[in-house]
Amino acid sequence: MPLSCSPVAGHDLIRQALQRWAEVQRLTPRELDLALELCAGRSNKAIARQLGIRATTVATELKLLFRRVNVHSRAEFVARCVQVILAVRDEGDGSALTESGPPLLRLAIKAE
């Protein structure tokens, strides 16, 4: 099913899905902010401006975030976020974010 919604509704869905994922992963508010900025396609420099921190701090925090959710690159992280977003969109109530959710999503939410 193609993703079809207004930009505002799409942004709300992304924020809602990533907030639920952050709860499951026990991400900090800063890590959630980083996830949202990465999903928006922003560079480290742009993220730094948005969050009021240095680009080197962004790079360090991204390394820690990637290690925490067991990914090795920005692309892999965003792909994991997309899996979560699509699962929440398809489930509607967020029940897909539990350990008993669909196999693909279990891989997305589990940091192994």
Rosetta constraint file for C-alpha pairs under 8 A:
AtomPair CA 5 CA 9 HARMONIC 6.02 0.50
AtomPair CA 5 CA 10 HARMONIC 5.85 0.50
AtomPair CA 6 CA 10 HARMONIC 5.92 0.50
AtomPair CA 7 CA 11 HARMONIC 6.06 0.50
AtomPair CA 8 CA 12 HARMONIC 6.24 0.50
AtomPair CA 9 CA 13 HARMONIC 6.14 0.50
AtomPair CA 10 CA 14 HARMONIC 6.20 0.50
AtomPair CA 11 CA 15 HARMONIC 6.16 0.50
AtomPair CA 12 CA 16 HARMONIC 5.98 0.50
AtomPair CA 13 CA 17 HARMONIC 5.97 0.50
AtomPair CA 13 CA 85 HARMONIC 7.18 0.50
AtomPair CA 13 CA 89 HARMONIC 7.21 0.50
AtomPair CA 14 CA 18 HARMONIC 6.03 0.50
AtomPair CA 14 CA 36 HARMONIC 7.89 0.50
AtomPair CA 14 CA 85 HARMONIC 5.94 0.50
AtomPair CA 15 CA 19 HARMONIC 5.94 0.50
AtomPair CA 15 CA 36 HARMONIC 7.10 0.50
AtomPair CA 16 CA 20 HARMONIC 6.30 0.50
AtomPair CA 17 CA 21 HARMONIC 6.20 0.50
AtomPair CA 17 CA 84 HARMONIC 6.49 0.50
AtomPair CA 17 CA 85 HARMONIC 5.21 0.50
AtomPair CA 17 CA 88 HARMONIC 5.88 0.50
AtomPair CA 17 CA 89 HARMONIC 7.95 0.50
AtomPair CA 17 CA 94 HARMONIC 7.54 0.50
AtomPair CA 18 CA 22 HARMONIC 5.88 0.50
AtomPair CA 18 CA 32 HARMONIC 7.08 0.50
AtomPair CA 18 CA 35 HARMONIC 7.59 0.50
AtomPair CA 18 CA 36 HARMONIC 7.52 0.50
AtomPair CA 18 CA 81 HARMONIC 7.12 0.50
AtomPair CA 18 CA 84 HARMONIC 7.29 0.50
AtomPair CA 18 CA 85 HARMONIC 7.04 0.50
AtomPair CA 19 CA 23 HARMONIC 6.31 0.50
AtomPair CA 19 CA 32 HARMONIC 6.95 0.50
AtomPair CA 20 CA 24 HARMONIC 6.44 0.50
AtomPair CA 20 CA 94 HARMONIC 7.36 0.50
AtomPair CA 20 CA 97 HARMONIC 7.30 0.50
AtomPair CA 21 CA 25 HARMONIC 6.04 0.50
AtomPair CA 21 CA 84 HARMONIC 7.12 0.50
AtomPair CA 21 CA 97 HARMONIC 6.76 0.50
AtomPair CA 21 CA 109 HARMONIC 6.86 0.50
AtomPair CA 22 CA 26 HARMONIC 5.48 0.50
AtomPair CA 22 CA 27 HARMONIC 4.71 0.50
AtomPair CA 22 CA 28 HARMONIC 7.39 0.50
AtomPair CA 22 CA 32 HARMONIC 6.34 0.50
AtomPair CA 23 CA 27 HARMONIC 6.39 0.50
AtomPair CA 24 CA 97 HARMONIC 7.31 0.50
AtomPair CA 24 CA 98 HARMONIC 7.73 0.50
AtomPair CA 24 CA 109 HARMONIC 7.23 0.50
AtomPair CA 25 CA 69 HARMONIC 7.56 0.50
AtomPair CA 25 CA 109 HARMONIC 6.85 0.50
AtomPair CA 25 CA 110 HARMONIC 7.61 0.50
AtomPair CA 25 CA 111 HARMONIC 7.69 0.50
AtomPair CA 27 CA 31 HARMONIC 5.73 0.50
AtomPair CA 27 CA 32 HARMONIC 6.44 0.50
AtomPair CA 28 CA 32 HARMONIC 6.32 0.50
AtomPair CA 29 CA 33 HARMONIC 6.25 0.50
AtomPair CA 30 CA 34 HARMONIC 6.21 0.50
AtomPair CA 31 CA 35 HARMONIC 6.14 0.50
AtomPair CA 31 CA 61 HARMONIC 7.81 0.50
AtomPair CA 31 CA 65 HARMONIC 6.62 0.50
AtomPair CA 32 CA 36 HARMONIC 6.24 0.50
AtomPair CA 33 CA 37 HARMONIC 6.19 0.50
AtomPair CA 34 CA 38 HARMONIC 6.06 0.50
AtomPair CA 34 CA 47 HARMONIC 7.47 0.50
AtomPair CA 34 CA 62 HARMONIC 7.42 0.50
AtomPair CA 35 CA 39 HARMONIC 6.14 0.50
AtomPair CA 35 CA 81 HARMONIC 7.95 0.50
AtomPair CA 36 CA 40 HARMONIC 6.27 0.50
AtomPair CA 37 CA 41 HARMONIC 6.60 0.50
AtomPair CA 37 CA 42 HARMONIC 5.81 0.50
AtomPair CA 37 CA 47 HARMONIC 6.30 0.50
AtomPair CA 38 CA 42 HARMONIC 5.65 0.50
AtomPair CA 38 CA 43 HARMONIC 7.64 0.50
AtomPair CA 38 CA 74 HARMONIC 7.40 0.50
AtomPair CA 38 CA 78 HARMONIC 6.89 0.50
AtomPair CA 39 CA 78 HARMONIC 5.84 0.50
AtomPair CA 39 CA 81 HARMONIC 7.47 0.50
AtomPair CA 42 CA 46 HARMONIC 5.74 0.50
AtomPair CA 42 CA 47 HARMONIC 6.11 0.50
AtomPair CA 43 CA 47 HARMONIC 6.09 0.50
AtomPair CA 44 CA 48 HARMONIC 6.00 0.50
AtomPair CA 44 CA 55 HARMONIC 5.48 0.50
AtomPair CA 44 CA 58 HARMONIC 6.00 0.50
AtomPair CA 44 CA 59 HARMONIC 6.65 0.50
AtomPair CA 45 CA 49 HARMONIC 6.33 0.50
AtomPair CA 45 CA 54 HARMONIC 7.70 0.50
AtomPair CA 45 CA 55 HARMONIC 5.13 0.50
AtomPair CA 46 CA 50 HARMONIC 6.18 0.50
AtomPair CA 47 CA 51 HARMONIC 6.06 0.50
AtomPair CA 47 CA 55 HARMONIC 7.51 0.50
AtomPair CA 47 CA 58 HARMONIC 7.15 0.50
AtomPair CA 48 CA 52 HARMONIC 5.62 0.50
AtomPair CA 48 CA 53 HARMONIC 4.82 0.50
AtomPair CA 48 CA 54 HARMONIC 5.31 0.50
AtomPair CA 48 CA 55 HARMONIC 5.09 0.50
AtomPair CA 48 CA 57 HARMONIC 7.83 0.50
AtomPair CA 48 CA 58 HARMONIC 6.20 0.50
AtomPair CA 49 CA 53 HARMONIC 6.57 0.50
AtomPair CA 49 CA 54 HARMONIC 7.66 0.50
AtomPair CA 53 CA 57 HARMONIC 6.61 0.50
AtomPair CA 53 CA 58 HARMONIC 7.27 0.50
AtomPair CA 54 CA 58 HARMONIC 6.49 0.50
AtomPair CA 55 CA 59 HARMONIC 6.29 0.50
AtomPair CA 56 CA 60 HARMONIC 6.27 0.50
AtomPair CA 57 CA 61 HARMONIC 6.07 0.50
AtomPair CA 58 CA 62 HARMONIC 5.98 0.50
AtomPair CA 59 CA 63 HARMONIC 6.30 0.50
AtomPair CA 60 CA 64 HARMONIC 6.46 0.50
AtomPair CA 61 CA 65 HARMONIC 6.08 0.50
AtomPair CA 62 CA 66 HARMONIC 5.96 0.50
AtomPair CA 63 CA 67 HARMONIC 6.21 0.50
AtomPair CA 64 CA 68 HARMONIC 6.12 0.50
AtomPair CA 65 CA 69 HARMONIC 6.38 0.50
AtomPair CA 66 CA 70 HARMONIC 5.78 0.50
AtomPair CA 66 CA 71 HARMONIC 5.00 0.50
AtomPair CA 66 CA 72 HARMONIC 6.13 0.50
AtomPair CA 66 CA 73 HARMONIC 7.20 0.50
AtomPair CA 66 CA 77 HARMONIC 7.01 0.50
AtomPair CA 67 CA 71 HARMONIC 6.22 0.50
AtomPair CA 67 CA 72 HARMONIC 7.31 0.50
AtomPair CA 68 CA 111 HARMONIC 6.70 0.50
AtomPair CA 69 CA 109 HARMONIC 7.90 0.50
AtomPair CA 69 CA 110 HARMONIC 7.36 0.50
AtomPair CA 69 CA 111 HARMONIC 4.66 0.50
AtomPair CA 69 CA 112 HARMONIC 7.62 0.50
AtomPair CA 70 CA 111 HARMONIC 5.26 0.50
AtomPair CA 70 CA 112 HARMONIC 6.23 0.50
AtomPair CA 71 CA 76 HARMONIC 5.98 0.50
AtomPair CA 71 CA 77 HARMONIC 5.95 0.50
AtomPair CA 72 CA 76 HARMONIC 6.59 0.50
AtomPair CA 72 CA 77 HARMONIC 7.58 0.50
AtomPair CA 73 CA 77 HARMONIC 6.20 0.50
AtomPair CA 74 CA 78 HARMONIC 6.11 0.50
AtomPair CA 75 CA 79 HARMONIC 6.06 0.50
AtomPair CA 76 CA 80 HARMONIC 6.22 0.50
AtomPair CA 77 CA 81 HARMONIC 6.30 0.50
AtomPair CA 78 CA 82 HARMONIC 6.12 0.50
AtomPair CA 79 CA 83 HARMONIC 6.33 0.50
AtomPair CA 80 CA 84 HARMONIC 6.44 0.50
AtomPair CA 80 CA 108 HARMONIC 5.49 0.50
AtomPair CA 81 CA 85 HARMONIC 6.12 0.50
AtomPair CA 81 CA 108 HARMONIC 7.72 0.50
AtomPair CA 82 CA 86 HARMONIC 6.05 0.50
AtomPair CA 83 CA 87 HARMONIC 6.13 0.50
AtomPair CA 83 CA 104 HARMONIC 7.72 0.50
AtomPair CA 83 CA 105 HARMONIC 6.51 0.50
AtomPair CA 83 CA 108 HARMONIC 6.56 0.50
AtomPair CA 84 CA 88 HARMONIC 6.20 0.50
AtomPair CA 84 CA 97 HARMONIC 7.55 0.50
AtomPair CA 84 CA 105 HARMONIC 6.47 0.50
AtomPair CA 84 CA 108 HARMONIC 6.60 0.50
AtomPair CA 84 CA 109 HARMONIC 7.54 0.50
AtomPair CA 85 CA 89 HARMONIC 6.11 0.50
AtomPair CA 86 CA 90 HARMONIC 6.05 0.50
AtomPair CA 87 CA 91 HARMONIC 5.99 0.50
AtomPair CA 87 CA 94 HARMONIC 7.79 0.50
AtomPair CA 87 CA 96 HARMONIC 6.12 0.50
AtomPair CA 87 CA 97 HARMONIC 7.75 0.50
AtomPair CA 87 CA 105 HARMONIC 6.88 0.50
AtomPair CA 88 CA 92 HARMONIC 5.61 0.50
AtomPair CA 88 CA 93 HARMONIC 6.91 0.50
AtomPair CA 88 CA 94 HARMONIC 5.03 0.50
AtomPair CA 88 CA 95 HARMONIC 7.62 0.50
AtomPair CA 88 CA 96 HARMONIC 6.34 0.50
AtomPair CA 88 CA 97 HARMONIC 7.35 0.50
AtomPair CA 89 CA 94 HARMONIC 8.00 0.50
AtomPair CA 91 CA 95 HARMONIC 6.53 0.50
AtomPair CA 91 CA 96 HARMONIC 6.14 0.50
AtomPair CA 95 CA 101 HARMONIC 6.97 0.50
AtomPair CA 96 CA 100 HARMONIC 7.54 0.50
AtomPair CA 96 CA 101 HARMONIC 4.46 0.50
AtomPair CA 96 CA 102 HARMONIC 6.54 0.50
AtomPair CA 96 CA 105 HARMONIC 7.07 0.50
AtomPair CA 97 CA 101 HARMONIC 6.11 0.50
AtomPair CA 97 CA 105 HARMONIC 7.09 0.50
AtomPair CA 97 CA 106 HARMONIC 7.58 0.50
AtomPair CA 97 CA 109 HARMONIC 7.02 0.50
AtomPair CA 98 CA 106 HARMONIC 7.59 0.50
AtomPair CA 99 CA 106 HARMONIC 5.92 0.50
AtomPair CA 99 CA 109 HARMONIC 7.92 0.50
AtomPair CA 100 CA 106 HARMONIC 7.23 0.50
AtomPair CA 101 CA 105 HARMONIC 6.41 0.50
AtomPair CA 101 CA 106 HARMONIC 6.07 0.50
AtomPair CA 102 CA 106 HARMONIC 6.16 0.50
AtomPair CA 103 CA 107 HARMONIC 6.45 0.50
AtomPair CA 104 CA 108 HARMONIC 6.44 0.50
AtomPair CA 105 CA 109 HARMONIC 6.14 0.50
AtomPair CA 106 CA 110 HARMONIC 5.92 0.50
AtomPair CA 107 CA 111 HARMONIC 7.86 0.50
